[in-house]
């Protein structure tokens, strides 16, 4: 894996887990590394780096791998506004505490 010191440690751990999970999904489907690399249009070395969680592998390669493994719907909903708990909590905090009725004269 390349030395990417600019990536936060939790992000590195997340990428490693994603890579391991993709490798496991590939093996469970009985897809060889040579076949998977060919299906996602990369070398076996790039596939290995993807499955190791290398942050320099392109998002396009990652997305193509999820498509081949039929996991792309999960990727598409990764940052869905309806499931973004932090954003929902921030929206709720911005709501006015009281609503004042306008005075009519």
N, C-alpha and C positions, 0 to 999 in steps of 0.2 A: 504494500500500500504506500502511496506517495506521502511525503511529509507535508501535511497541510496544517500549519500552525494557526492559520487564520480562522479555522472552523472551531466553534465552541465544542468542548468535550461532549456535552449531551447530544449534539448533532452528530458527532462522530459515532457515538454508541448507536444512535438511531440508524445511521447508514449501515453499520455493521449488521445490525439485526435485520434490516430490510434485505441486505445481501444474502444473509443466511437463510431467511425465509424464502427468497426467490430460488435459491439453490435447492432447498428442500421441496418446494413446489415443482420444480423441474424434475427432480429425481422421482417424486411420487407419480408424475405423469409418464415416467419411463423415457424421458427425452435425454439423449446423450449430449455431452458438451459440444461435440462437433455439430450435431443437428441443431441445437439451440443457437449456437453462434451463427450458423448459416441462416436460420429463420429470422434472426434479428440483424443480419447484415453486418456482423462484426467478426473480428478474429477471436480465436479461443482465448487468447491472452486478455482481450478486452472483456470477454464474458467472465473470465476468472476474476478480473479486477472488479467488475460489477458485483459478483457474488461475494467478494471480500469487503464490499462497502466503500470502495475507493471513491472519494468525492470528486475526482476529476472525470469520471465517466459521465457522459452527457445525459441530460434529462430525457432527451429523445430516445436514447438507447434504453434507459430505464422504462420509459413509457411503452416502447415496442416490446420489451420483455414481458411487461404486465399484460399486454394485448395477446401475445403468443400463449401465455399461461391462463388466459381468460380471467384476469384480475383487474382489468382496466377500469371497470365500473367503480371499484373501490378507490382507485387513484383519482378518478374524475370527481369524486365526492370528498376528497381529502380536506379541502378548505371550504366546504359548503357553509354558507352563512347560517343556515338553519341548525347546524351542529357545532358552531364555533362558540363555545361556552363563554370564553373571555369577552368576545364582542357582544354577545347577548347580555352579559352582566353589565358591561359598560353602557349599552343602550338603556338598560333599566335604570342605572344610576343617573343618567342624564334626564330622565323624565322629571317633570316638575313635581314638587312635593305637594303643592296645593294648586288647585285651579280656582281662580277668582272669577266670579261672575261679573261681567261688565255691567257698569251702572248706566241705566237709561235715564235720561232727563226729559 
